[in-house]
Amino acid sequence: MSFSANAVVDAPGAQQNFVFAIPLSTVGAARLARIRVTGQGRVAALADSGGTIAQGPGAAPADIVVQRIAGDRVSLRWDSTTHPMVMVRDPESGEVLSFGRGGEVELVTRKAQVDLLLSSGVRSQLRRMRIQ
């Protein structure tokens, strides 16, 4: 699919950004393994790491730890090679509480659980986690 990026007029240097949504069926999305963008003589590609998250009642992903530090402070640790980016949301309101990269982030919430949107850069998985 062809598109043009938008210039960021208030960026300190020449910068262009884009957001693109491609509708896929559930089967198509499950088969998606790589995204490749080309333009201006350059190529950027992301490949899905293939990581999965344990599912089902009582399933506890070994690579994700959500732990209350003190009061309303919570520590989140995960395998950033499998999921380079994590978005943390309030499970009731959907409010974004934090974005995390690099495998560790601290956030503030008094909730007993959080929703994690774990991204491989190509696909995302939603997981509700109880705070320990």
C-alpha positions in Angstrom: 0.0 0.0 0.0 1.3 3.4 -0.9 1.1 6.5 1.4 2.9 9.7 2.3 4.3 10.6 5.7 3.4 13.9 7.4 6.1 16.5 8.2 6.5 17.4 11.9 6.6 21.1 11.7 7.8 21.8 15.3 10.4 19.1 15.4 14.0 20.3 15.9 15.2 18.7 12.7 13.6 17.2 9.5 11.2 14.6 10.7 8.2 12.8 9.2 5.7 10.5 11.0 2.9 8.3 10.0 0.3 6.0 11.4 -1.2 3.3 9.3 -4.0 0.8 10.0 -4.5 -2.1 7.7 -7.7 -4.1 8.3 -7.0 -7.8 8.6 -9.2 -10.8 9.4 -8.4 -12.7 12.5 -6.7 -15.4 10.4 -4.7 -12.8 8.5 -3.6 -11.1 11.8 -2.5 -14.4 13.3 -0.4 -15.1 10.3 1.3 -11.7 10.3 5.0 -12.2 11.0 6.8 -9.2 9.4 6.2 -5.5 8.6 8.4 -3.9 5.9 8.3 -0.1 5.0 10.3 1.3 2.2 10.8 4.9 1.0 13.3 7.5 0.0 15.8 4.7 -0.7 15.6 3.2 2.8 14.0 0.0 4.2 12.7 -0.6 7.7 11.5 -4.0 8.8 10.2 -5.5 12.0 9.8 -9.2 12.5 7.6 -10.8 15.2 9.6 -12.5 17.9 7.2 -15.4 18.0 6.8 -15.1 21.8 3.6 -16.1 23.4 2.0 -15.5 26.7 0.5 -18.2 29.0 -3.2 -18.1 28.8 -6.1 -19.5 30.9 -7.2 -19.4 34.5 -4.2 -19.3 36.9 -1.7 -19.0 34.0 1.3 -16.9 35.1 3.7 -15.9 32.3 7.2 -16.6 33.5 8.6 -13.6 31.7 6.3 -11.0 33.4 6.4 -9.8 37.0 4.0 -7.1 38.3 4.8 -6.3 41.9 3.6 -3.6 44.4 6.6 -1.8 45.8 4.9 0.4 48.4 1.5 2.1 48.6 0.5 3.0 45.1 3.9 2.3 43.4 4.1 -0.8 41.2 7.1 -2.4 39.4 6.6 -4.2 36.1 9.4 -6.4 34.6 9.2 -8.4 31.4 11.4 -9.9 28.7 12.1 -7.0 26.4 13.5 -9.3 23.7 10.1 -10.9 23.3 8.1 -7.7 23.9 10.1 -4.5 23.3 7.1 -2.3 24.1 4.4 -2.6 26.8 1.4 -0.3 27.4 -0.1 -0.5 30.9 -3.8 0.3 31.3 -6.4 0.5 34.1 -8.6 -2.6 33.5 -11.8 -0.8 34.4 -11.5 2.6 32.7 -9.0 1.8 30.0 -6.9 4.8 31.0 -3.2 4.5 29.9 -1.1 4.3 33.1 2.3 3.9 31.5 4.4 3.0 28.4 7.4 0.8 29.0 10.5 -0.1 27.0 13.6 -2.0 28.0 12.1 -4.6 30.3 11.3 -2.5 33.4 9.0 0.3 34.3 7.5 1.8 37.5 4.0 3.2 37.6 1.4 4.5 40.0 -1.9 2.7 40.7 -3.9 1.5 43.6 -5.7 -1.1 41.5 -5.3 -4.9 42.3 -4.7 -5.7 38.6 -3.6 -4.0 35.3 -4.1 -4.7 31.6 -0.8 -5.1 29.7 -0.7 -4.6 25.9 2.5 -6.4 25.0 3.9 -5.6 21.6 6.5 -7.6 19.5 6.6 -4.6 17.2 4.4 -6.5 14.7 1.7 -8.0 16.8 0.2 -7.2 20.3 -1.2 -9.4 23.0 -3.5 -8.2 25.8 -3.0 -9.8 29.2 -4.7 -8.9 32.5 -2.2 -9.3 35.4 -2.9 -9.4 39.1 -0.4 -7.2 41.1 1.5 -9.3 43.6 
